[in-house]
Amino acid sequence: MSLTLTIELSDRDLEHFTRAIEAARLAAAHKPADEVIAAATSLLATAQNTKVPDFIADRLDQLDTLIAMVKDEGWALPEADSKRVVAALAYFADPKDIIPDNVPVLGFLDDAIAIELCVRELGHEFEAYDDFCEYRQDEASRRGLEPSQVGRADWLEGRRQELQNRMNRRREREAGVGYGSSSGYGRRSYSQSAWRPSTYLR
């Protein structure tokens, strides 16, 4: 028998997590991007060997997408945008979790909430990358290739640039909006329907 619980976070609760995320970003500011990405990937590896509730697993899928954004050679994020994503991953490079990961069932709850906030902040990045992955998947199917084989193809460059420019324009229109806004979040499910270099396999 399953049990459904609804967790509602107040503005004060969200402020608590926002402060924790910002503190983690400051603590990880001196760390190389590769180290931050490796720490986030390690979190996924730990979760892979742990039975986690579905709602946490869904957020871990989104963390996997965040990691893919900066590792995907086909997407090739410009440096400024890559730094934004890496900064969002900084919380997962901080060993001082609000809830230790080894706590049964709830150990990844704080990570799931942090991921949710990151997705809200990076809504335009998620949408653009989702579109790119779907476009690459369609082109790969049309050409009879694996998506990973066409990531650097010349025909992909124009579409990639178009999507990244649109992402930046939308973000600029919402300049100054942080964790408290939808920032594009909720428009898409950010599912893993199209191929991307994935780490977290449910």
N, C-alpha and C positions, 0 to 999 in steps of 0.2 A: 504494500500500500504506500503510495507516495503522499507527500505532504507539501503543500504550497505555502510559502511565506513571502510576504511582500515587505521589502525594506524601503522606507521613505526617509531620505536624508534631508534635514532642515538646512537652511542657509548657514547656520552655525556649524553643523556637521560638515558641510561642504567646505567651509572656510578652514576647518581643521585639516582636511585632506589637502586643500590647496596649499596651506602653509607647509605641510609635510613634503609635498611635491617640490615646492620652491626651495626648501632647505636641501633636499636631495640634489636638485640641480646645481645649487651653489657648491655642495660638497663634491660633485662629480665634474665641476667646471674645468678642472685641471687634467682630467683623465682623457686619454686619446679616444677618439670615436670608436675605434676597434675594440677597446676594452669595455666601453659602455654597451656596445652591441653584443659582445661575448657574454656579459653578465645577464642581459635580457634573454639571450638564447639559452643560457644555463638554467634560468628560471623555468623556461618551457621544458627543458629536458627533465628537470625535477618533477614538474607537474605531469609529464608524460607517464611517469612511473607511479603516479598517485591517483587514487580514485577521487575525482572532484565533482561537485554538483554540475549539472548541465549549464546553469547560468554562468558559472565561473569558467567552464570550458569554452563557452561562447566568447567570453572576453579574452581568453587566452588565444583564441583564433585571431582576434583583432590585434593582439600584441604581435602575433606571428606576421600579420600583414604589415605592421609598422616596421618590423625588422626587414621584411622583404623589400619595402620601399627604398631603403638605403643600400641594400645589397644587390638589388636587381640591376645588372649591367645594361639591360635593354631600356629600363626607365631612366637611368643615368641622371638623377636629380642634380640640379645646379648646387654649388656649395652652400649658398645661403639657405636654400630649402632643406638640404640634407642636415644642416646644423639644427634647424627647427625640429626635425624629427628626432635626431639624436638627443637633443635637449629633453624632449618628451620621454625618451627612454631612460633618462638619468635616474629616475626614481627606482628603477629595477636594478641599478648598479650600486644602490645604497644597502649595505648589509643590515641596517637598523630598520627592519620592517615594523610597521605599527602592530601587525599580528604576525608572529613567527610562522614561517611556511610549514614547519613540522607539526603544527596544531591540527589534529584530524578534522577533516571536512571544511573548517573555516580558515585554515592556514593561508589560503590564497584570496581571502575576501578583500583585504585591503588592496592587494594587487589588482583585483577585478575592478574595484572602485576607481583606482588610479588610472587604469586602462580606459574606463568609461569617460573620465574627465579628459584624458588625452585625445580620445576620439572626438569629443565635442570640440576641443580646441583645434584639431587638425581635420575638421570635417571636409574642407575643400580638397586637401591633399588625398584623403581617402577616396573621395568621389572621382577625382582625376585619375588616380592610380587604378581604381576599379574599372573605369572606362578603358584605360590603356590595356589592362589585362584581357578584357573582353575583346577588344579590337585585335590584339595579338593572337588570341585563341581563334577568332574567326579567320584571320589571315592564314594561320598555320593549317587550319582544317581545309581551307580552300586550296592550299598548295600541297597538301598531303605530307606535312612535316610536323615534327614535335615543336611545341611553342618555344622551347629552349633553343631550338636551332635557328629561329628567325628573330631573336631579340635584338640583334645588331644590324639587321638588314636595312639597306638605304631607304626602302619604301616606308619604314617605320618612323624615320626621323621627323618628317613633317607632322605626322599625327601626334607624336610625343611632344613636340614643341608647342603645337596648338593647345593640347590639354594642359601643359604646364603654364602656359601664358594665361589661359582661362582661370586656372587655379589661383594664380597670383592676383589677377584682376578682382576676383570675387573676395579674396582675403583682404585686399587693400580697401575695398568698399566697406568692410567691417572692421577696419583698423581700430585698435583699442578695445576690442571685445575679447574677453578672456573666458575663463572656465564657466562663468555663469550663463553664457548665451548658448543658443543652439548651434551657432556658427556653422550652419549647414548640416548639423547632425540630425539624423532621423529621416533625411531625404532618401537615403539608400540603406540597405541592410548591411553593406560591406561584407557580403558573403564571399566564400572562396569558390565561386562558381567557375571562374576561369583560372588557368594555370598561373602560378607565381612560385618563386623559389621558396618553398615552405620548409619550416623546421618542425612545427607542432602538428602532428598527425593524430587525430582523435580515433 
